[in-house]
Every structure is written in C-alpha cells, then in structure tokens.
Amino acid sequence: MLRVGLLGDGHINGVLRRAVEETRPYRVVGAFGRKDALPGTADVDVIVEAATQQAVRERVPGLLAGGVDVILLSVGALADPAMRAELLDSPIAGRGRLIVCTGAIGGLDQVRALRAAGPLRTVSIESRKLPASLVQPWMAEDLQAELRAGRTEVVLADGRAGEVAQRFPASANVAAALALAADAWDFATARIVADPAADPTRHEIHAAGDLGEVRAVVENAPSPERPRSSAVVAWAALRALDDYARLRGFPAVSGAAFL
C-alpha cells in the first residue's frame, strides 16, 4: 500500500487527505506542520507538499536528500535560481525524486513537448483573480484598501514570471509552473490582474516554438475556504498521486498514467 505524507496541514492537504481516505487504496501516515519532525523512507513513500514557498526552502531539500520522493505544489519556490539548482540539478544516487504538480494550470504537457523540439520564442501567462484574494503584506495601505473594496480592475504585476511568482507566493505558482515547463525563466512573462469579475479565476497561457503554439484558457472556481487558491488544486494533487502509484507499481485506482 502506498504510504503518503502531507507537508502542510492547511486546506488543500485537508481536502486531499479526505479524498485519499475515502476513495483511494493509499494510507496517509500524517500531516506535518512547520515544527513537526518529518518521516523518512522507513515510514513513507511520497510526501505531497502543499505548504508555502518558505516550507519548500526549509524542508524539501532534506526530504530529497533522505531519499523521500516529493510531489511539489508550491512551484513558485523554483523561481529562486539557487533553490531550483539544489532541487532539480543535483542527481545523486539514493536521492528522492521531485515531482512537480500542475496545480491550477493546464496545457503544460503540450508546452513541454514544444520545448523538447527546441527553444520557445514566446511564453506568457495572464492571471485574473478577485481583488481581495491578491492582497499582499508588501503593498501600500491604500492599494490594500482598494483591493479589499474590489470595485476596480488593477494590473498588479507585469514582468518576468519568476519574479511575479515570488511577489505573489500564494497566487502565482502557475507562472512558475509555466516558466519551468517551457524552460524559459529568462524571458517568460506573467501578468497579474485584480478583476472584480474574475469569478471563476482565469489563467490564459501562450507559448510558441518551431513546431507550433499553445493557447489555453483555464477557469477555476476559487476555494471557498482559501480564495487565494483554486479549488481544483487538491484534485490535481490527487491525480499526481494516482500517476505516482501506478508508475511505482502500487495498487491504485483504474486508469492510465499520463506523462
């Protein structure tokens, strides 16, 4: 039986835990907060991270070094070049595998296929969310008040995807996921728009290369308990767990693994 640990004890992993316990032949060994000791390979097969970018920096390197596989949802942590190098560019025998979850975005399979054929020319994403869900501690008080009032459309960021993902750590993991899929950290762009009409949340991606281009629009219902996140994220994590179980040879629900 696949043994699953959860890094982060918030809403996303709460939904995931219930789904696993009610519908899947896997065993959840526990949910681990920032002060909890983490399990090793004797106790767990894979850990699903649904915490924060800071938690990724502090805890995921140690998990991988200890041989534990990690399914990553806080993809924005990879916008930091040093962290990206530590987590992705250090193949060592016995090291755990880092598996990036698509989370709230789609179309990345085709983006990766285009990138496999050669460098891409254009990579961009525009995300529109309800204004109050985009309030950040670093914002001026008048801007925070304007967003909480939620009456006008405001462009909050328009620049490199990695930088945007770091400025909006709970809202722009999709920007980092696209830059990672396209291998385009140097030129992928992201635009964050506070939009009073953005219910559901809307992400529009564009990527173009020699073999064609991808234009995809994804609309997600915000999580009622955590509006900064899309409700679908927990289910994307469940799908990733199912693929992981099938590829590792554990009992899983019927279906095929998609890569």
Secondary structure in CASP SS format (residue, H / E / C, confidence):
PFRMAT SS
TARGET T0000
AUTHOR 0000-0000-0000
METHOD secondary structure of the structure
MODEL  1
M C 1.00
L E 1.00
R E 1.00
V E 1.00
G E 1.00
L E 1.00
L E 1.00
G C 1.00
D C 1.00
G C 1.00
H H 1.00
I H 1.00
N H 1.00
G H 1.00
V H 1.00
L H 1.00
R H 1.00
R H 1.00
A H 1.00
V H 1.00
E H 1.00
E H 1.00
T H 1.00
R C 1.00
P C 1.00
Y E 1.00
R E 1.00
V E 1.00
V E 1.00
G E 1.00
A E 1.00
F E 1.00
G C 1.00
R C 1.00
K C 1.00
D C 1.00
A C 1.00
L C 1.00
P C 1.00
G C 1.00
T C 1.00
A C 1.00
D C 1.00
V C 1.00
D C 1.00
V E 1.00
I E 1.00
V E 1.00
E E 1.00
A C 1.00
A C 1.00
T C 1.00
Q H 1.00
Q H 1.00
A H 1.00
V H 1.00
R H 1.00
E H 1.00
R H 1.00
V H 1.00
P H 1.00
G H 1.00
L H 1.00
L H 1.00
A H 1.00
G C 1.00
G C 1.00
V C 1.00
D E 1.00
V E 1.00
I E 1.00
L E 1.00
L C 1.00
S C 1.00
V H 1.00
G H 1.00
A H 1.00
L H 1.00
A H 1.00
D C 1.00
P H 1.00
A H 1.00
M H 1.00
R H 1.00
A H 1.00
E H 1.00
L H 1.00
L H 1.00
D C 1.00
S C 1.00
P C 1.00
I C 1.00
A C 1.00
G C 1.00
R C 1.00
G C 1.00
R C 1.00
L E 1.00
I E 1.00
V E 1.00
C C 1.00
T C 1.00
G C 1.00
A C 1.00
I C 1.00
G C 1.00
G C 1.00
L H 1.00
D H 1.00
Q H 1.00
V H 1.00
R H 1.00
A H 1.00
L H 1.00
R H 1.00
A H 1.00
A C 1.00
G C 1.00
P C 1.00
L C 1.00
R C 1.00
T E 1.00
V E 1.00
S E 1.00
I E 1.00
E E 1.00
S E 1.00
R E 1.00
K E 1.00
L C 1.00
P H 1.00
A H 1.00
S H 1.00
L H 1.00
V C 1.00
Q C 1.00
P C 1.00
W C 1.00
M C 1.00
A C 1.00
E H 1.00
D H 1.00
L H 1.00
Q H 1.00
A H 1.00
E H 1.00
L H 1.00
R H 1.00
A H 1.00
G C 1.00
R C 1.00
T C 1.00
E C 1.00
V E 1.00
V E 1.00
L E 1.00
A E 1.00
D E 1.00
G E 1.00
R E 1.00
A H 1.00
G H 1.00
E H 1.00
V H 1.00
A H 1.00
Q H 1.00
R H 1.00
F C 1.00
P C 1.00
A C 1.00
S C 1.00
A C 1.00
N H 1.00
V H 1.00
A H 1.00
A H 1.00
A H 1.00
L H 1.00
A H 1.00
L H 1.00
A H 1.00
A H 1.00
D C 1.00
A C 1.00
W C 1.00
D C 1.00
F C 1.00
A C 1.00
T E 1.00
A E 1.00
R E 1.00
I E 1.00
V E 1.00
A E 1.00
D C 1.00
P C 1.00
A C 1.00
A C 1.00
D C 1.00
P C 1.00
T E 1.00
R E 1.00
H E 1.00
E E 1.00
I E 1.00
H E 1.00
A E 1.00
A E 1.00
G E 1.00
D C 1.00
L C 1.00
G E 1.00
E E 1.00
V E 1.00
R E 1.00
A E 1.00
V E 1.00
V E 1.00
E E 1.00
N E 1.00
A C 1.00
P E 1.00
S C 1.00
P C 1.00
E C 1.00
R C 1.00
P C 1.00
R C 1.00
S C 1.00
S E 1.00
A C 1.00
V C 1.00
V H 1.00
A H 1.00
W H 1.00
A H 1.00
A H 1.00
L H 1.00
R H 1.00
A H 1.00
L H 1.00
D H 1.00
D H 1.00
Y H 1.00
A H 1.00
R H 1.00
L H 1.00
R H 1.00
G C 1.00
F C 1.00
P C 1.00
A C 1.00
V C 1.00
S C 1.00
G C 1.00
A C 1.00
A C 1.00
F C 1.00
L C 1.00
END
